Amino acid sequence: SINSLQRYLKFDPLFSSDFKSWFLQYFDQEGSLDLFLRFATGSTRLPTCANSEIKIVRNGPDADRLPTAQTCFSTVL
């Protein structure tokens, strides 16, 4: 669920609260959470370790880039 996901997300401080709200709205669509988790972590399940996190960071100053993921580090650039 979105609430469960929020516990694991860690946003780069450069992202505004508007961006964070927009980002989380996407997960209201059915199946979108599984797709995101597979993209970000390589698994459709939320992390099991309490201190795990999924990092959302900027991939440089160029805002026109498509997102990429480093699944070993649970990081979305």
All heavy atoms as an XYZ file, in Angstrom:
620
protein
N       0.834     -1.195      0.000
C       0.000      0.000      0.000
C       0.876      1.255      0.000
O       2.061      1.190      0.307
C      -0.924      0.000      1.203
O      -0.228      0.314      2.370
N       0.266      2.378     -0.305
C       0.996      3.646     -0.362
C       1.583      3.992      1.003
O       2.724      4.450      1.102
C       0.083      4.781     -0.863
C      -0.339      4.513     -2.296
C       0.785      6.122     -0.774
C      -1.395      5.457     -2.802
N       0.825      3.761      2.056
C       1.326      4.067      3.398
C       2.551      3.239      3.736
O       3.498      3.737      4.341
C       0.226      3.842      4.441
C      -0.899      4.836      4.294
O      -0.694      5.950      3.841
N      -2.089      4.427      4.669
N       2.544      1.982      3.349
C       3.710      1.126      3.587
C       4.907      1.635      2.788
O       6.022      1.679      3.288
C       3.406     -0.311      3.197
O       2.358     -0.817      3.965
N       4.669      2.009      1.542
C       5.748      2.506      0.694
C       6.370      3.776      1.266
O       7.594      3.931      1.269
C       5.228      2.774     -0.718
C       6.224      3.377     -1.700
C       7.379      2.427     -1.959
C       5.533      3.751     -2.997
N       5.541      4.671      1.785
C       6.044      5.941      2.317
C       7.075      5.738      3.417
O       7.993      6.527      3.559
C       4.896      6.801      2.842
C       4.125      7.480      1.750
C       3.030      8.357      2.304
O       2.173      7.900      3.046
N       3.064      9.621      1.938
N       6.938      4.675      4.182
C       7.904      4.404      5.256
C       9.299      4.128      4.722
O      10.280      4.369      5.401
C       7.457      3.210      6.090
C       6.323      3.550      7.023
C       6.021      2.380      7.889
N       5.172      1.475      7.087
C       4.802      0.275      7.457
N       5.214     -0.225      8.581
N       4.016     -0.446      6.698
N       9.386      3.604      3.489
C      10.666      3.215      2.920
C      11.273      4.262      1.993
O      12.455      4.201      1.686
C      10.525      1.894      2.162
C      10.211      0.739      3.060
C       8.917      0.259      3.190
C      11.210      0.138      3.812
C       8.626     -0.801      4.028
C      10.936     -0.922      4.658
C       9.641     -1.384      4.761
O       9.361     -2.422      5.595
N      10.464      5.201      1.518
C      10.967      6.193      0.563
C      11.817      7.256      1.247
O      11.442      7.788      2.290
C       9.809      6.884     -0.157
C       9.065      6.054     -1.183
C       7.933      6.870     -1.784
C       9.977      5.547     -2.274
N      12.936      7.571      0.629
C      13.789      8.663      1.098
C      14.082      9.539     -0.119
O      14.772      9.121     -1.047
C      15.085      8.132      1.699
C      15.970      9.239      2.214
C      17.230      8.699      2.829
C      18.080      9.853      3.313
N      19.386      9.371      3.788
N      13.527     10.746     -0.107
C      13.682     11.668     -1.236
C      14.906     12.544     -1.051
O      15.223     12.963      0.069
C      12.454     12.574     -1.367
C      11.237     11.874     -1.889
C      10.321     11.299     -1.028
C      11.006     11.793     -3.244
C       9.188     10.657     -1.496
C       9.874     11.159     -3.735
C       8.970     10.587     -2.856
N      15.552     12.853     -2.161
C      16.627     13.838     -2.171
C      16.046     15.159     -1.656
O      14.930     15.528     -2.023
C      17.107     13.997     -3.617
C      18.316     14.878     -3.768
O      18.334     15.975     -3.177
O      19.244     14.476     -4.479
N      16.766     15.879     -0.800
C      16.232     17.140     -0.260
C      15.923     18.196     -1.326
O      15.182     19.138     -1.064
C      17.339     17.641      0.670
C      18.296     16.536      0.833
C      18.055     15.533     -0.243
N      16.461     18.024     -2.526
C      16.195     18.988     -3.597
C      14.781     18.878     -4.160
O      14.310     19.778     -4.836
C      17.217     18.822     -4.723
C      18.667     19.111     -4.346
C      19.589     18.779     -5.508
C      18.834     20.560     -3.924
N      14.092     17.774     -3.883
C      12.729     17.614     -4.372
C      11.760     18.375     -3.478
O      11.832     18.308     -2.259
C      12.320     16.140     -4.408
C      12.978     15.361     -5.513
C      13.766     14.263     -5.222
C      12.816     15.719     -6.831
C      14.373     13.540     -6.221
C      13.415     15.003     -7.852
C      14.196     13.910     -7.545
N      10.828     19.071     -4.101
C       9.829     19.844     -3.360
C       8.747     18.922     -2.796
O       8.591     17.779     -3.224
C       9.183     20.876     -4.285
O       8.393     20.211     -5.255
N       7.985     19.442     -1.864
C       6.874     18.661     -1.308
C       5.806     18.425     -2.382
O       5.122     17.406     -2.353
C       6.285     19.350     -0.086
O       5.815     20.628     -0.418
N       5.677     19.349     -3.338
C       4.742     19.152     -4.449
C       5.140     17.938     -5.286
O       4.300     17.150     -5.696
C       4.677     20.388     -5.348
C       3.954     21.547     -4.701
O       3.175     21.311     -3.753
O       4.179     22.689     -5.129
N       6.439     17.802     -5.536
C       6.922     16.648     -6.298
C       6.622     15.356     -5.542
O       6.158     14.376     -6.120
C       8.425     16.737     -6.566
C       8.970     15.490     -7.201
C       8.851     15.283     -8.559
C       9.558     14.499     -6.424
C       9.320     14.108     -9.143
C      10.029     13.333     -6.991
C       9.910     13.138     -8.356
N       6.868     15.346     -4.248
C       6.628     14.152     -3.439
C       5.155     13.754     -3.487
O       4.824     12.575     -3.640
C       7.075     14.376     -2.002
C       8.571     14.562     -1.874
C       8.947     14.935     -0.452
C      10.395     15.348     -0.369
N      10.761     15.794      0.980
N       4.267     14.735     -3.393
C       2.822     14.467     -3.465
C       2.448     13.908     -4.826
O       1.695     12.936     -4.930
C       2.027     15.736     -3.197
O       2.247     16.182     -1.902
N       2.975     14.515     -5.877
C       2.704     14.052     -7.244
C       3.220     12.626     -7.414
O       2.531     11.771     -7.980
C       3.386     14.991     -8.245
C       3.351     14.470     -9.634
C       2.326     14.594    -10.529
C       4.366     13.705    -10.286
N       2.659     13.955    -11.702
C       3.905     13.407    -11.577
C       5.618     13.256     -9.905
C       4.654     12.663    -12.478
C       6.369     12.517    -10.804
C       5.893     12.229    -12.077
N       4.404     12.362     -6.933
C       5.015     11.047     -7.054
C       4.137      9.985     -6.388
O       3.870      8.930     -6.963
C       6.409     11.078     -6.413
C       7.191      9.810     -6.564
C       7.931      9.578     -7.704
C       7.196      8.857     -5.564
C       8.662      8.410     -7.849
C       7.919      7.693     -5.689
C       8.653      7.468     -6.844
N       3.650     10.263     -5.202
C       2.841      9.290     -4.463
C       1.454      9.106     -5.067
O       0.860      8.033     -4.951
C       2.753      9.687     -3.000
C       4.073      9.546     -2.235
C       3.969     10.188     -0.866
C       4.492      8.094     -2.125
N       0.914     10.122     -5.740
C      -0.394     10.004     -6.385
C      -0.396      8.935     -7.469
O      -1.415      8.297     -7.725
C      -0.829     11.332     -6.990
C      -1.308     12.325     -5.985
C      -1.654     13.656     -6.641
O      -1.584     13.825     -7.851
N      -2.025     14.617     -5.819
N       0.752      8.726     -8.089
C       0.861      7.725     -9.152
C       0.465      6.342     -8.647
O      -0.110      5.544     -9.378
C       2.291      7.706     -9.695
C       2.562      6.542    -10.607
C       2.093      6.545    -11.922
C       3.261      5.434    -10.165
C       2.326      5.479    -12.763
C       3.504      4.358    -10.992
C       3.041      4.385    -12.292
O       3.262      3.324    -13.116
N       0.728      6.066     -7.394
C       0.502      4.733     -6.859
C      -0.957      4.457     -6.514
O      -1.280      3.383     -6.011
C       1.419      4.484     -5.660
C       2.865      4.582     -6.054
C       3.632      5.648     -5.642
C       3.433      3.637     -6.877
C       4.947      5.756     -6.032
C       4.743      3.730     -7.281
C       5.506      4.795     -6.856
N      -1.854      5.404     -6.789
C      -3.286      5.152     -6.650
C      -3.789      4.228     -7.755
O      -4.853      3.638     -7.634
C      -4.075      6.468     -6.685
C      -3.928      7.262     -5.404
O      -3.587      6.672     -4.365
O      -4.141      8.479     -5.441
N      -3.025      4.102     -8.833
C      -3.417      3.247     -9.948
C      -3.098      1.791     -9.608
O      -2.046      1.488     -9.068
C      -2.665      3.645    -11.213
C      -2.907      5.071    -11.643
C      -2.015      5.456    -12.797
O      -1.646      4.619    -13.608
N      -1.647      6.721    -12.860
N      -4.002      0.892     -9.943
C      -3.817     -0.523     -9.631
C      -2.607     -1.093    -10.367
O      -2.425     -0.854    -11.561
C      -5.064     -1.314    -10.013
C      -5.002     -2.744     -9.564
C      -6.298     -3.484     -9.820
O      -7.359     -2.840     -9.870
O      -6.222     -4.695     -9.970
N      -1.773     -1.796     -9.655
C      -0.600     -2.426    -10.250
C       0.624     -1.539    -10.328
O       1.716     -2.016    -10.611
N       0.461     -0.256    -10.098
C       1.595      0.656    -10.248
C       2.658      0.453     -9.169
O       3.846      0.621     -9.433
C       1.129      2.111    -10.273
O       0.444      2.420     -9.079
N       2.254      0.069     -7.973
C       3.226     -0.151     -6.903
C       4.143     -1.320     -7.244
O       5.358     -1.225     -7.095
C       2.519     -0.388     -5.567
C       3.425     -0.649     -4.367
C       4.383      0.517     -4.146
C       2.608     -0.906     -3.124
N       3.570     -2.419     -7.725
C       4.386     -3.568     -8.115
C       5.369     -3.210     -9.218
O       6.536     -3.610     -9.185
C       3.510     -4.728     -8.592
C       2.771     -5.410     -7.460
O       3.090     -5.138     -6.280
O       1.868     -6.211     -7.756
N       4.911     -2.444    -10.203
C       5.792     -2.031    -11.301
C       6.938     -1.156    -10.790
O       8.086     -1.321    -11.196
C       5.002     -1.300    -12.379
C       4.024     -2.145    -13.182
C       3.169     -1.253    -14.085
C       4.768     -3.182    -13.994
N       6.615     -0.220     -9.911
C       7.653      0.654     -9.367
C       8.667     -0.146     -8.555
O       9.876      0.038     -8.700
C       7.053      1.757     -8.496
C       8.100      2.529     -7.739
C       8.924      3.429     -8.393
C       8.289      2.322     -6.383
C       9.907      4.117     -7.711
C       9.268      3.009     -5.687
C      10.077      3.905     -6.354
N       8.179     -1.019     -7.691
C       9.095     -1.815     -6.865
C       9.995     -2.695     -7.724
O      11.193     -2.825     -7.453
C       8.317     -2.667     -5.864
C       7.664     -1.899     -4.733
C       6.757     -2.815     -3.918
C       8.708     -1.249     -3.836
N       9.453     -3.281     -8.780
C      10.285     -4.094     -9.678
C      11.346     -3.225    -10.352
O      12.487     -3.644    -10.505
C       9.437     -4.805    -10.724
C      10.279     -5.725    -11.609
C       9.421     -6.552    -12.531
N       8.514     -7.415    -11.824
C       8.796     -8.663    -11.445
N       9.974     -9.160    -11.690
N       7.895     -9.395    -10.838
N      10.977     -2.019    -10.744
C      11.921     -1.100    -11.386
C      13.008     -0.659    -10.399
O      14.192     -0.656    -10.727
C      11.171      0.135    -11.912
C      12.053      1.174    -12.523
C      12.640      0.971    -13.754
C      12.295      2.366    -11.864
C      13.465      1.935    -14.332
C      13.115      3.331    -12.416
C      13.698      3.115    -13.653
N      12.622     -0.308     -9.188
C      13.558      0.272     -8.219
C      14.399     -0.763     -7.484
O      15.555     -0.494     -7.146
C      12.797      1.121     -7.207
N      13.808     -1.936     -7.217
C      14.504     -2.903     -6.364
C      14.741     -4.254     -7.023
O      15.482     -5.071     -6.499
C      13.710     -3.157     -5.064
O      12.484     -3.813     -5.396
C      13.426     -1.866     -4.324
N      14.069     -4.525     -8.132
C      14.177     -5.829     -8.775
C      13.198     -6.843     -8.199
O      13.200     -7.994     -8.597
N      12.363     -6.443     -7.263
C      11.387     -7.320     -6.626
C      10.048     -6.586     -6.531
O      10.013     -5.366     -6.463
C      11.857     -7.692     -5.215
O      10.853     -8.385     -4.517
N       8.957     -7.328     -6.496
C       7.645     -6.694     -6.370
C       7.227     -6.547     -4.911
O       6.127     -6.093     -4.632
C       6.563     -7.506     -7.107
O       6.554     -8.839     -6.587
C       6.815     -7.513     -8.603
N       8.102     -6.907     -3.998
C       7.786     -6.812     -2.568
C       8.524     -5.650     -1.922
O       9.644     -5.310     -2.308
C       8.179     -8.096     -1.863
C       7.404     -9.278     -2.367
C       7.783    -10.510     -1.632
N       7.027    -11.646     -2.146
C       7.250    -12.869     -1.800
N       8.201    -13.155     -0.936
N       6.529    -13.835     -2.313
N       7.893     -5.076     -0.906
C       8.558     -4.041     -0.116
C       9.696     -4.672      0.672
O       9.656     -5.870      0.970
C       7.563     -3.388      0.845
C       6.561     -2.434      0.217
C       5.464     -2.099      1.212
C       7.253     -1.173     -0.240
N      10.727     -3.897      0.996
C      11.831     -4.445      1.777
C      11.335     -5.034      3.098
O      10.375     -4.549      3.682
C      12.725     -3.227      2.033
C      12.342     -2.235      0.993
C      10.911     -2.495      0.675
N      11.997     -6.081      3.562
C      11.596     -6.717      4.814
C      12.355     -6.172      6.013
O      11.903     -6.280      7.132
C      11.820     -8.236      4.743
O      13.184     -8.491      4.423
C      10.911     -8.850      3.696
N      13.494     -5.580      5.780
C      14.307     -5.041      6.867
C      13.792     -3.647      7.246
O      13.568     -2.797      6.383
C      15.758     -4.968      6.426
S      16.895     -4.484      7.715
N      13.621     -3.409      8.526
C      13.050     -2.142      9.002
C      13.893     -0.935      8.638
O      13.371      0.157      8.448
C      12.840     -2.195     10.502
N      15.196     -1.090      8.522
C      16.049      0.062      8.218
C      16.347      0.187      6.720
O      17.208      0.963      6.330
C      17.340      0.020      9.035
C      18.187     -1.196      8.716
O      17.749     -2.088      8.009
N      19.382     -1.228      9.252
N      15.654     -0.571      5.890
C      15.823     -0.460      4.442
C      15.163      0.810      3.942
O      14.237      1.328      4.563
C      15.185     -1.651      3.735
O      15.851     -2.828      4.049
N      15.644      1.300      2.809
C      15.036      2.484      2.211
C      15.156      2.407      0.701
O      16.034      1.732      0.166
C      15.688      3.766      2.739
C      17.165      3.858      2.503
C      17.800      5.030      3.233
O      17.208      5.574      4.161
O      18.914      5.389      2.843
N      14.234      3.081      0.031
C      14.270      3.239     -1.414
C      14.539      4.711     -1.656
O      13.738      5.561     -1.284
C      12.941      2.801     -2.058
C      12.666      1.333     -1.735
C      12.977      3.043     -3.554
C      11.282      0.865     -2.144
N      15.689      4.990     -2.231
C      16.111      6.385     -2.415
C      15.638      6.909     -3.763
O      15.760      6.236     -4.779
C      17.629      6.482     -2.335
C      18.188      6.057     -1.016
C      19.697      6.085     -1.054
C      20.230      5.325      0.134
N      21.477      4.664     -0.150
N      15.114      8.129     -3.745
C      14.717      8.845     -4.956
C      15.626     10.063     -5.024
O      15.508     10.978     -4.204
C      13.237      9.293     -4.906
C      12.316      8.141     -4.478
C      12.810      9.894     -6.232
C      12.283      6.973     -5.412
N      16.565     10.050     -5.966
C      17.549     11.127     -6.058
C      17.571     11.711     -7.463
O      17.124     11.086     -8.417
C      18.966     10.638     -5.667
C      19.000     10.181     -4.232
C      19.437      9.529     -6.574
N      18.106     12.911     -7.566
C      18.236     13.567     -8.876
C      19.395     12.963     -9.635
O      20.436     12.668     -9.066
C      18.450     15.063     -8.709
C      17.206     15.768     -8.219
C      17.406     17.256     -8.216
N      17.713     17.711     -9.552
C      16.983     18.566    -10.240
N      15.909     19.065     -9.708
N      17.320     18.935    -11.441
N      19.230     12.813    -10.927
C      20.265     12.269    -11.801
C      20.943     13.413    -12.531
O      20.868     13.535    -13.737
C      19.654     11.271    -12.780
C      20.698     10.470    -13.519
O      21.879     10.580    -13.239
N      20.263      9.660    -14.457
N      21.553     14.293    -11.763
C      22.213     15.452    -12.343
C      21.249     16.603    -12.549
O      20.055     16.498    -12.283
N      21.753     17.722    -13.037
C      20.923     18.922    -13.191
C      19.966     18.870    -14.381
O      19.059     19.664    -14.473
C      21.955     20.033    -13.386
C      23.131     19.339    -13.989
C      23.145     17.956    -13.389
N      20.156     17.907    -15.286
C      19.340     17.823    -16.487
C      18.005     17.156    -16.166
O      17.932     15.962    -15.921
C      20.079     17.032    -17.556
C      19.354     17.008    -18.876
O      18.299     17.660    -19.002
O      19.842     16.348    -19.795
N      16.927     17.903    -16.141
C      15.607     17.379    -15.783
C      14.944     16.617    -16.929
O      13.885     16.057    -16.753
C      14.708     18.520    -15.333
N      15.555     16.599    -18.113
C      14.948     15.941    -19.263
C      15.312     14.464    -19.386
O      14.901     13.809    -20.323
C      15.350     16.663    -20.550
C      14.746     18.052    -20.639
O      13.710     18.286    -19.989
O      15.320     18.901    -21.340
N      16.072     13.944    -18.456
C      16.479     12.541    -18.520
C      15.358     11.629    -18.048
O      14.581     11.968    -17.166
C      17.692     12.295    -17.620
C      18.929     12.985    -18.087
C      20.061     12.651    -17.160
N      21.246     13.391    -17.553
C      22.395     13.285    -16.937
N      22.524     12.487    -15.892
N      23.430     13.975    -17.343
N      15.311     10.445    -18.622
C      14.381      9.429    -18.146
C      14.940      8.828    -16.860
O      16.155      8.788    -16.659
C      14.215      8.334    -19.194
C      13.492      8.746    -20.474
C      13.549      7.619    -21.490
C      12.050      9.107    -20.175
N      14.081      8.356    -15.979
C      14.574      7.757    -14.735
C      15.331      6.458    -14.997
O      15.016      5.719    -15.931
C      13.315      7.506    -13.925
C      12.183      7.675    -14.835
C      12.641      8.394    -16.051
N      16.315      6.202    -14.182
C      17.051      4.955    -14.193
C      17.068      4.418    -12.765
O      16.797      5.149    -11.823
C      18.498      5.138    -14.704
O      19.155      6.090    -13.866
C      18.528      5.609    -16.133
N      17.377      3.144    -12.629
C      17.378      2.531    -11.300
C      18.669      1.755    -11.091
O      19.231      1.194    -12.019
C      16.190      1.631    -11.119
N      19.115      1.750     -9.860
C      20.218      0.900     -9.423
C      19.599     -0.079     -8.430
O      19.473      0.208     -7.234
C      21.320      1.730     -8.767
C      21.957      2.707     -9.719
C      22.988      3.594     -9.029
O      23.026      3.700     -7.813
N      23.809      4.219     -9.826
N      19.162     -1.239     -8.932
C      18.395     -2.164     -8.112
C      19.188     -2.720     -6.934
O      18.615     -3.009     -5.889
C      17.833     -3.328     -8.953
O      18.924     -3.980     -9.616
C      16.843     -2.818     -9.973
N      20.496     -2.851     -7.069
C      21.306     -3.366     -5.952
C      21.291     -2.426     -4.768
O      21.464     -2.833     -3.623
C      22.746     -3.595     -6.389
S      22.914     -4.931     -7.574
N      21.106     -1.131     -5.038
C      21.120     -0.106     -3.987
C      19.734      0.467     -3.724
O      19.599      1.409     -2.965
C      22.081      1.016     -4.373
C      23.479      0.541     -4.617
C      23.978      0.458     -5.900
C      24.273      0.141     -3.560
C      25.273      0.001     -6.126
C      25.560     -0.316     -3.775
C      26.063     -0.390     -5.067
N      18.710     -0.059     -4.370
C      17.321      0.435     -4.236
C      17.272      1.945     -4.419
O      16.720      2.678     -3.599
C      16.733      0.033     -2.878
O      16.661     -1.355     -2.769
N      17.853      2.407     -5.513
C      17.941      3.829     -5.805
C      17.348      4.119     -7.181
O      17.657      3.434     -8.153
C      19.417      4.301     -5.773
O      19.959      4.011     -4.489
C      19.536      5.781     -6.059
N      16.494      5.142     -7.232
C      15.952      5.618     -8.502
C      16.582      6.958     -8.775
O      16.538      7.862     -7.939
C      14.409      5.736     -8.468
C      13.886      6.342     -9.756
C      13.789      4.378     -8.202
N      17.199      7.099     -9.931
C      17.846      8.359    -10.332
C      16.963      9.090    -11.311
O      16.398      8.528    -12.184
C      19.200      8.080    -10.983
C      20.186      7.283    -10.136
C      21.335      6.809    -10.987
C      20.689      8.123     -9.003
